[in-house]
Amino acid sequence: MISTQELKKTAFQVRRDIIRMVTAAQSGHPGGSLSCTDIMTALFFSEMKHNPKQWNRSGKESDMFFLSAGHLAPVFYSVLARSGYFPVKELGTLRQFGSRLQGHPSIEHNLPGVYVASGSLGQGLSVATGAAIAKRLNGDPNYVWVLLGDGESEEGQVWEAGMFAAHHNVGNLI
């Protein structure tokens, strides 16, 4: 397991990545990405069970992560790159035409680590709930993680997904 000191170093580097990406792109939402850096670093480098070299969109035999608040893409891209899903050098292409690193995560260019496109606030919990139920039905003991933004908690779909997950005892959804 990675030490707290190593997690702090990684989180510091992720913050640097966020600032560099957003500054170079002259576009983006650095505040939200910076505020959830510690959470994302802990998830990807300590808590989640995942293997970038064996990643596939089905999520079989691995924990899955869904970013509901798509505008937090810079932090997501940084932890993916630093976890080994794609080269760190690619972070410099954020929001460039033709880049796999768009303003919101997209599956258009098959970016490893991204299961679904995000950006329509309120939909991430519904998608993650479905993935968690699929894992349960398939006998996959792994977890599904989802990060929501505070503003999207105002969306009715978030509340409906939460109530659905609770009603159906979706215990592998975090």
N, C-alpha and C positions, 0 to 999 in steps of 0.2 A: 504494500500500500504506500502511496506517495505521502511524504511528510507535509506537515502544515507549512513549513518553511518553503518547500518546493511549490506548494499550491500558491503561496503568496508571490513567489517569483514569477510563476506562470501567469497569474492574474495581472501582475504589473506589466508583463509583456503583452498580454491581450489588450490592456488599456492603451498601450502605446500603438498597437496595431489599429485600434479603433480611431484614435486621433489622426494617425497617418492616413488611413483610408479615407475618412470623411474630409480631411483637409485637402488631400490630393484631388478628390472628386468634386470638391466645392459644393457638396450636396450630401444630405443624409441627416440622420437623427442621432447625434452622439450621446445625448443625455440618457436616454433609456438604455442604450447599450452599455454605457459606463456604469449605470446603477445596478445592473444585473450581472456584472462581470464575475463577482465572487461566486454567485449561484451557478453560473454556467461553467466556470472553471472547476468547481467542486463536482458538478455532475459529470462532466466529460473526462476528468482526470482522476476521480476518486470513486464515485458512486456507480455510474452506469457500467453495465457489462456490454461492451461493444468492441468490434474488431474492424478497423477501417479497411484492412486488406481483404476481408471477406464480406464487405457490405453489399447488400442487395435490397431493392425496394420492397421486397416481401417482409423484411424484418425478422425472418425466421431465426430462431436460436440466438437472439440478441435483444437487448433493450432497444426501444425506439424513442426518439425525441421529436416532438412537434413544436415548432415555434408558431404560436398563434398570432402574436403581435409582430407581424412581418417587418415592420419598420425597425426592429431590433436586429436586422440582418448583419450589421457589422460585427457584433459580438459573436453571433452564430458562425459567421464565416471564419473568424479568427480561431475559435476553439476547434472548428472542424479542421482547419489547416494545421494547427499546432498538434492536433491528435493524429494526423497522418492521412486524412481523407484526400487531400490534394496539396500541391506544393505551396509553401508559405509565400513564395514569390508572387503567386497569383493574386494575393490580397491587393496588390497594387493596381488591379484592374477594376476595382469597385465602380459600378455605375457607368463603365465605358461601353460604347456601342459594341455589341457582339460578345461581351464578356459573359461568363457564366455567373458572375457575381452582380446580380441586378439589385435594385433598391429594395426589393422584397424577394425572398427566396423563391426560386422557380425550378420546375423540373424540366423545362424546355431543353436545356443543354446537358441533362443527366449529371448534375453535380452530385457526387457521392455524399451521403449523409443527409440529403434533403429528400424526405419521403413525399411531401406534397407542397404545392405552391401555397404561400400564405400572404396575407395582406388584407383580406376581407375580415375585418375585426369581428370576433365572436364565433368564428367557425372552427378554430383549432381544438377546442374541447370536444366538440361533436366528433370530429375526425379521430382524435385520440381515443375517445370512448369506443368507437367502432373498432379501432385497431386492438384495443385491450380485450374487447369481447372476442375478436377473431383469435387472438393468442390463447385465450381461455378455451375456446371451442377446439382449437388445434392441439391442445395439451402442451403448449409452449409456456414454461414457467417464468419467462422473463417479464419485465415491466415496460410500461409505456409512460413516458414523462411528457408533460406539456407545460409550456410557459405562456401565461396570459399576461396582458397588460392591464393596468388598473382601469383605464377608460373603457375597455371592452366588456368589463363586468357589468356595464349598464345594458348590454345587449340581451334581449330576451332569450336568444338562442343559447347563451352561456348558462343561464339559469335552467333552461329546459334540459340541456345536456347534463348538468350537475345533478338535477333531480332524477333523470333517467339512470345515470351511473349509480347513484345511491340506491334507487329502487331495485336495480338488477344486481346489486352487490358486486360491482366491478372493482374488486380488490387489488388488481394489478395496475391500476391507473393512479399516477401521482401527478 
